[in-house]
Amino acid sequence: MVIPKPGGGERLLGVPTCMDRLIQQAIAQVLTPIFDPQFSGSSFGFRPGRSAHRAVRVLGDREPPQSEPPVPGLPADMRE
């Protein structure tokens, strides 16, 4: 499949085949148990059993440290 470029010309669109997806999943199943435990507990991006919704929920459940004022503009600072 070919996609036109805004400035003229064309580029090929890489559409993964079933075999590509199978290989990607096999690699993910091998690497995830090796590397996932090394990630921070507060890391939610693209991890099994975690989501952006859960991250927001965790932020809402936390109380800011008493020594530091809340940072304005963060979604977790919506108490006012």
OpenMM code with the backbone's topology and positions (N, CA, C; nanometers):
from openmm import Vec3, app, unit

residues = "MET VAL ILE PRO LYS PRO GLY GLY GLY GLU ARG LEU LEU GLY VAL PRO THR CYS MET ASP ARG LEU ILE GLN GLN ALA ILE ALA GLN VAL LEU THR PRO ILE PHE ASP PRO GLN PHE SER GLY SER SER PHE GLY PHE ARG PRO GLY ARG SER ALA HIS ARG ALA VAL ARG VAL LEU GLY ASP ARG GLU PRO PRO GLN SER GLU PRO PRO VAL PRO GLY LEU PRO ALA ASP MET ARG GLU".split()
positions = [
    Vec3(0.0841, -0.1152, 0.0000),
    Vec3(0.0000, 0.0000, 0.0000),
    Vec3(0.0904, 0.1239, 0.0000),
    Vec3(0.0525, 0.2234, -0.0772),
    Vec3(0.1318, 0.3455, -0.0929),
    Vec3(0.0512, 0.4645, -0.0406),
    Vec3(0.1182, 0.5540, 0.0350),
    Vec3(0.0521, 0.6734, 0.0896),
    Vec3(0.1193, 0.7961, 0.0299),
    Vec3(0.0396, 0.8939, -0.0171),
    Vec3(0.1003, 1.0162, -0.0725),
    Vec3(0.1591, 1.1026, 0.0398),
    Vec3(0.2750, 1.1638, 0.0128),
    Vec3(0.3377, 1.2552, 0.1080),
    Vec3(0.2834, 1.3959, 0.0843),
    Vec3(0.2760, 1.4792, 0.1917),
    Vec3(0.2246, 1.6156, 0.1747),
    Vec3(0.3059, 1.6992, 0.0753),
    Vec3(0.4376, 1.6821, 0.0727),
    Vec3(0.5223, 1.7593, -0.0170),
    Vec3(0.5406, 1.6951, -0.1531),
    Vec3(0.4613, 1.5952, -0.1837),
    Vec3(0.4759, 1.5233, -0.3103),
    Vec3(0.5499, 1.3931, -0.2872),
    Vec3(0.5354, 1.3030, -0.3744),
    Vec3(0.5989, 1.1725, -0.3610),
    Vec3(0.5089, 1.0754, -0.2867),
    Vec3(0.5613, 0.9579, -0.2655),
    Vec3(0.4843, 0.8525, -0.1999),
    Vec3(0.5739, 0.7758, -0.1046),
    Vec3(0.5116, 0.7107, -0.0060),
    Vec3(0.5866, 0.6218, 0.0819),
    Vec3(0.5057, 0.4955, 0.1035),
    Vec3(0.5758, 0.3869, 0.1280),
    Vec3(0.5096, 0.2594, 0.1503),
    Vec3(0.4555, 0.2541, 0.2931),
    Vec3(0.3376, 0.1985, 0.3094),
    Vec3(0.2781, 0.1789, 0.4400),
    Vec3(0.3093, 0.0363, 0.4832),
    Vec3(0.3759, 0.0231, 0.5965),
    Vec3(0.4093, -0.1090, 0.6477),
    Vec3(0.2949, -0.1662, 0.7292),
    Vec3(0.2235, -0.2611, 0.6765),
    Vec3(0.1135, -0.3254, 0.7474),
    Vec3(0.1651, -0.4601, 0.7976),
    Vec3(0.1627, -0.4806, 0.9311),
    Vec3(0.2155, -0.6075, 0.9813),
    Vec3(0.1296, -0.7264, 0.9369),
    Vec3(0.1962, -0.8328, 0.9014),
    Vec3(0.1253, -0.9543, 0.8608),
    Vec3(0.0976, -1.0384, 0.9852),
    Vec3(0.0244, -1.1450, 0.9681),
    Vec3(-0.0037, -1.2359, 1.0807),
    Vec3(0.1259, -1.2917, 1.1378),
    Vec3(0.2203, -1.3233, 1.0527),
    Vec3(0.3484, -1.3774, 1.0998),
    Vec3(0.4249, -1.2715, 1.1801),
    Vec3(0.4217, -1.1446, 1.1362),
    Vec3(0.4864, -1.0362, 1.2116),
    Vec3(0.4277, -1.0273, 1.3521),
    Vec3(0.2956, -1.0286, 1.3621),
    Vec3(0.2289, -1.0173, 1.4926),
    Vec3(0.2604, -1.1375, 1.5803),
    Vec3(0.2668, -1.2555, 1.5211),
    Vec3(0.2991, -1.3773, 1.5963),
    Vec3(0.4392, -1.3671, 1.6558),
    Vec3(0.5348, -1.3216, 1.5761),
    Vec3(0.6733, -1.3074, 1.6232),
    Vec3(0.6814, -1.1994, 1.7312),
    Vec3(0.6135, -1.0861, 1.7123),
    Vec3(0.6137, -0.9793, 1.8126),
    Vec3(0.5575, -1.0293, 1.9456),
    Vec3(0.4483, -1.1045, 1.9406),
    Vec3(0.3861, -1.1556, 2.0630),
    Vec3(0.4765, -1.2565, 2.1322),
    Vec3(0.5419, -1.3419, 2.0555),
    Vec3(0.6331, -1.4410, 2.1136),
    Vec3(0.7493, -1.3720, 2.1852),
    Vec3(0.8043, -1.2690, 2.1227),
    Vec3(0.9146, -1.1950, 2.1847),
    Vec3(0.8660, -1.1245, 2.3108),
    Vec3(0.7480, -1.0644, 2.3065),
    Vec3(0.6927, -0.9955, 2.4233),
    Vec3(0.6710, -1.0933, 2.5391),
    Vec3(0.6243, -1.2135, 2.5103),
    Vec3(0.5999, -1.3120, 2.6156),
    Vec3(0.7296, -1.3585, 2.6812),
    Vec3(0.8385, -1.3565, 2.6080),
    Vec3(0.9682, -1.3947, 2.6645),
    Vec3(1.0286, -1.2784, 2.7435),
    Vec3(1.0233, -1.1575, 2.6886),
    Vec3(1.0912, -1.0437, 2.7504),
    Vec3(1.0147, -0.9811, 2.8674),
    Vec3(0.8824, -0.9857, 2.8653),
    Vec3(0.8040, -0.9211, 2.9712),
    Vec3(0.8369, -0.9750, 3.1103),
    Vec3(0.8411, -1.1062, 3.1332),
    Vec3(0.8736, -1.1537, 3.2676),
    Vec3(1.0177, -1.1206, 3.3109),
    Vec3(1.1046, -1.0990, 3.2152),
    Vec3(1.2435, -1.0666, 3.2481),
    Vec3(1.2561, -0.9211, 3.2904),
    Vec3(1.1956, -0.8305, 3.2151),
    Vec3(1.2165, -0.6877, 3.2387),
    Vec3(1.1093, -0.6202, 3.3235),
    Vec3(0.9873, -0.6712, 3.3256),
    Vec3(0.8797, -0.6045, 3.3991),
    Vec3(0.9095, -0.5860, 3.5480),
    Vec3(0.9661, -0.6841, 3.6175),
    Vec3(0.9942, -0.6641, 3.7600),
    Vec3(1.0943, -0.5514, 3.7886),
    Vec3(1.1738, -0.5129, 3.6898),
    Vec3(1.2739, -0.4085, 3.7101),
    Vec3(1.2147, -0.2678, 3.6984),
    Vec3(1.0933, -0.2549, 3.6453),
    Vec3(1.0314, -0.1230, 3.6301),
    Vec3(0.9823, -0.0721, 3.7648),
    Vec3(0.9732, 0.0582, 3.7759),
    Vec3(0.9216, 0.1215, 3.8963),
    Vec3(0.7756, 0.0820, 3.9172),
    Vec3(0.7354, 0.0709, 4.0432),
    Vec3(0.5970, 0.0390, 4.0747),
    Vec3(0.5008, 0.1484, 4.0314),
    Vec3(0.5537, 0.2689, 4.0097),
    Vec3(0.4670, 0.3789, 3.9670),
    Vec3(0.4671, 0.3966, 3.8153),
    Vec3(0.5229, 0.3007, 3.7427),
    Vec3(0.5232, 0.3047, 3.5968),
    Vec3(0.4002, 0.2296, 3.5444),
    Vec3(0.3164, 0.2982, 3.4667),
    Vec3(0.1924, 0.2376, 3.4202),
    Vec3(0.1860, 0.2208, 3.2689),
    Vec3(0.2798, 0.2759, 3.1925),
    Vec3(0.2705, 0.2745, 3.0474),
    Vec3(0.3003, 0.1403, 2.9842),
    Vec3(0.2052, 0.0867, 2.9103),
    Vec3(0.2209, -0.0351, 2.8309),
    Vec3(0.2704, -0.1522, 2.9154),
    Vec3(0.2129, -0.1698, 3.0352),
    Vec3(0.2509, -0.2818, 3.1215),
    Vec3(0.1293, -0.3691, 3.1463),
    Vec3(0.1502, -0.4999, 3.1589),
    Vec3(0.0369, -0.5902, 3.1811),
    Vec3(-0.0366, -0.5565, 3.3103),
    Vec3(-0.1677, -0.5515, 3.3044),
    Vec3(-0.2489, -0.5265, 3.4220),
    Vec3(-0.2492, -0.3822, 3.4690),
    Vec3(-0.1946, -0.2907, 3.3901),
    Vec3(-0.1904, -0.1498, 3.4282),
    Vec3(-0.2469, -0.0664, 3.3141),
    Vec3(-0.2992, 0.0512, 3.3502),
    Vec3(-0.3576, 0.1372, 3.2480),
    Vec3(-0.3504, 0.2817, 3.2931),
    Vec3(-0.3810, 0.3728, 3.2037),
    Vec3(-0.3837, 0.5148, 3.2381),
    Vec3(-0.4933, 0.5411, 3.3406),
    Vec3(-0.6049, 0.4701, 3.3307),
    Vec3(-0.7145, 0.4880, 3.4263),
    Vec3(-0.6687, 0.4507, 3.5675),
    Vec3(-0.5942, 0.3432, 3.5783),
    Vec3(-0.5441, 0.3003, 3.7099),
    Vec3(-0.4436, 0.4007, 3.7643),
    Vec3(-0.3594, 0.4559, 3.6780),
    Vec3(-0.2617, 0.5558, 3.7213),
    Vec3(-0.3318, 0.6786, 3.7786),
    Vec3(-0.4379, 0.7247, 3.7135),
    Vec3(-0.5130, 0.8402, 3.7627),
    Vec3(-0.5784, 0.8065, 3.8961),
    Vec3(-0.6307, 0.6845, 3.9091),
    Vec3(-0.6919, 0.6418, 4.0343),
    Vec3(-0.5894, 0.6422, 4.1480),
    Vec3(-0.4695, 0.5918, 4.1207),
    Vec3(-0.3631, 0.5894, 4.2217),
    Vec3(-0.3257, 0.7313, 4.2615),
    Vec3(-0.3154, 0.8216, 4.1641),
    Vec3(-0.2836, 0.9615, 4.1953),
    Vec3(-0.3917, 1.0243, 4.2825),
    Vec3(-0.5160, 0.9940, 4.2546),
    Vec3(-0.6259, 1.0498, 4.3329),
    Vec3(-0.6283, 0.9984, 4.4756),
    Vec3(-0.5773, 0.8775, 4.4985),
    Vec3(-0.5768, 0.8180, 4.6323),
    Vec3(-0.4632, 0.8708, 4.7194),
    Vec3(-0.3623, 0.9315, 4.6592),
    Vec3(-0.2445, 0.9761, 4.7341),
    Vec3(-0.2654, 1.1107, 4.8002),
    Vec3(-0.2051, 1.1278, 4.9134),
    Vec3(-0.1992, 1.2579, 4.9799),
    Vec3(-0.0610, 1.3167, 4.9536),
    Vec3(-0.0527, 1.4477, 4.9245),
    Vec3(0.0802, 1.5065, 4.9018),
    Vec3(0.1592, 1.5100, 5.0320),
    Vec3(0.2915, 1.4997, 5.0255),
    Vec3(0.3725, 1.5097, 5.1465),
    Vec3(0.3484, 1.6448, 5.2132),
    Vec3(0.3445, 1.6479, 5.3450),
    Vec3(0.3165, 1.7707, 5.4183),
    Vec3(0.4240, 1.8769, 5.3962),
    Vec3(0.5459, 1.8370, 5.3683),
    Vec3(0.6551, 1.9334, 5.3516),
    Vec3(0.6524, 2.0020, 5.2151),
    Vec3(0.5763, 1.9481, 5.1210),
    Vec3(0.5733, 2.0050, 4.9866),
    Vec3(0.4308, 2.0456, 4.9496),
    Vec3(0.4123, 2.1676, 4.8998),
    Vec3(0.2773, 2.2044, 4.8544),
    Vec3(0.2440, 2.1320, 4.7244),
    Vec3(0.1160, 2.1105, 4.6959),
    Vec3(0.0789, 2.0467, 4.5689),
    Vec3(0.1249, 2.1316, 4.4505),
    Vec3(0.1588, 2.0649, 4.3422),
    Vec3(0.2028, 2.1338, 4.2213),
    Vec3(0.0799, 2.1750, 4.1420),
    Vec3(0.0626, 2.3058, 4.1152),
    Vec3(-0.0555, 2.3486, 4.0397),
    Vec3(-0.0566, 2.2910, 3.8987),
    Vec3(-0.1739, 2.2565, 3.8525),
    Vec3(-0.1874, 2.2116, 3.7145),
    Vec3(-0.1851, 2.0617, 3.6971),
    Vec3(-0.1476, 1.9845, 3.7978),
    Vec3(-0.1480, 1.8395, 3.7838),
    Vec3(-0.2883, 1.7870, 3.8121),
    Vec3(-0.3327, 1.6839, 3.7408),
    Vec3(-0.4677, 1.6305, 3.7621),
    Vec3(-0.4903, 1.5850, 3.9074),
    Vec3(-0.3829, 1.5469, 3.9762),
    Vec3(-0.3983, 1.4994, 4.1139),
    Vec3(-0.4212, 1.6152, 4.2104),
    Vec3(-0.4076, 1.7390, 4.1629),
    Vec3(-0.4191, 1.8549, 4.2491),
    Vec3(-0.5542, 1.9231, 4.2268),
    Vec3(-0.6613, 1.8479, 4.2286),
    Vec3(-0.7928, 1.9043, 4.1983),
    Vec3(-0.8794, 1.9091, 4.3240),
    Vec3(-0.8189, 1.9327, 4.4385),
    Vec3(-0.8934, 1.9355, 4.5641),
    Vec3(-0.9634, 2.0680, 4.5866),
    Vec3(-0.9199, 2.1738, 4.5230),
    Vec3(-0.9752, 2.3070, 4.5477),
    Vec3(-1.1017, 2.3311, 4.4713),
] * unit.nanometer
topology = app.Topology()
chain = topology.addChain("A")
for resn in residues:
    res = topology.addResidue(resn, chain)
    for name in ("N", "CA", "C"):
        topology.addAtom(name, app.Element.getBySymbol(name[0]), res)
